[in-house]
Amino acid sequence: MDSLISQGINLAMFGMGTVFVFLTLLIFATHLMSYLINRFWIESPDSAVSSTPDELNAPPAGPSRQTIAIIAAVLREHRQTRSDRPR
């Protein structure tokens, strides 16, 4: 029985160690890619898309009337079919 518990602990430690090493390598690879992108693909200020301050502060456009009507019809249909079901 002691051997079985020992094997289980060894397997758990090997598995957790493998995951730890993989995640550590993933972090280093992500940092390396970020460094390379920032180093070689920096945009000049002239090529960046320029927006006026009014465009940046404008609230996002809401849904259209057609979208609201579609959502209302779907909700109405859902509530109707839900109330028709026996409980």
N, C-alpha and C positions, 0 to 999 in steps of 0.2 A: 504494500500500500504506500509506503514511504517513497518508493521508486516512482510510482505513478504521479504522486504529488510533485516530486522533484522534476519529473519530465514536463508536467503542466506548467510549472513556474519557469522552467527554461524556455519552453515554447512561447509563453507570454512575453518574457523579456526579449527574446529574439524578434518577435513580431513588433513590439513597441519600439525597439531599437531601429528596426528597418523603417518603420513609419517616421521616426524622428529624423533619421538620416535623409530620407526622401524629402521631407518637408523643409529641412535645412537647405538641401540642394536647390529646391524650388525657390526658396527665398533668395538665394544668391543669384540664380538665373534671372529672376525677375528684376533684381537690382542691376544686374549687368545689362539687360535689355533696356531698362530705363536710362541708364547712363549712356549707352550707345545711341539711343534715339535722341536724347537731349544734346549729345555731342555733335552728331552729324546731320540732324534734320531740324535745325533751329530756323524758324521762319524770320525773315527780316520784317521790321515794322511796316514797311511799304506794302508787302505782299499780304499782310493780315487784312481780314475783312473789317472795314471801318463802319461803325454804326453811329448814328447821332445819339446824343443823350436821351432824346425823347423816345427813340426806338428801344433803348435799353430799359427805361423806366415804365414803358407802357404795360398795362396789365395784359395777361394772356387772353386771347380771344376765347369766348365761351362757346358752348355747343350751338349749332344752328337750330332754327325752329324745326326743321325736318328731323334732326337727330332727337330732339326732345319729344316730338310726336311719336317717333318709332319706339323710343324707350317707354313712353306712357302706354302705347298699345300693347307692347310685350308684357308689361307689368299687369295690365288689365286682364289679358288672356291668362297669365299665370295664376292670378288670384281667382279667376273664374274656374279654371280647371282644378285648382286646389280645393275649392269649396265644394265641387261636385263629387270629389272622392269620398267613399264611405270611410268612416273611422273605425 
